[in-house]
């Protein structure tokens, strides 16, 4: 931290710039060291439960197979996030002899973490598209989006992400360096001269994936909301009691009670669905911010 502040003071930044840079750096350290381990452990535990549930349901249905794959990816992301936090502690708070090794492991884990995050985001988009098509074309969705086609699409997108990330990893070099103070050989991560071009290509791919995923998922959510509203209106019209001029007076209270009960059920369904929609949107936003922030991090 002292080194970062000294570099900021020696540079041409203004006083406000120095304060903002130091604040940003401290915020990132707090997030990686204290907040991220808790979130990662919670995500790992919840996705282990999801894996067990979807495994028992079987892989015959495409939706179940896709959700199982998504749970595996999210669980692996949480598992990687725990190690990412451990190496971040070694990098920022560990003794001097461990900081170089901590930075190397930290950078490699960061690469794996971002690969898993991007693949998980693409898997979420595939699930959203299939759910949307199951509403718009319910009689053809099973024949068009089969289990093999869904899994093949996810595998192709995952392979494309891995290839792009592997291209970025070629700008890193691991060299052995002897620490003059401790006389211990350590692996140090360095960058090739043309690393900027490779990082820019990967960063462009990441931005395209994340922002296009966010837009596609929100469009699918809007279509699902409209379909739910049409279905609810049709159900209300189909189940509406037929009014007759000679209806006995004794049936009026029962008819009112039935109407109130159906109105109550409709409100419960609407509230449940409206609470489900922001959770999915928030999930995509958090993935966007986390992945973008992680890729943009630099060693101070």
Secondary structure, DSSP 8 states (H G I E B T S, - for coil): -HHHHHHHHHTT--HHHHHHHHHHHHHHHHIIIIIHHHHHHHHHHHHHHHHHHHHHH-SSSHHHHHHHHHHHHHHHHHHHHHHHHHHHHHHHTS-HHHHHHHHHHHHHHHHHHHHHHHHHHHHHHHHHHHHHHHHHSTTTHHHHS-HHHHHHHHHHHHHHHHHHHHHHHTTEEEEEEE-TTT--EEEEEEE-TTHHHHHHHHHHHHHHHHHHHHHHHHHHHHHHHHHHHHHHHHHHHHT-----TT--THHHHHHHHHHHHHHHHHHHHHHHHHHHHHHHHHHHHHHHHHHHHHHT----
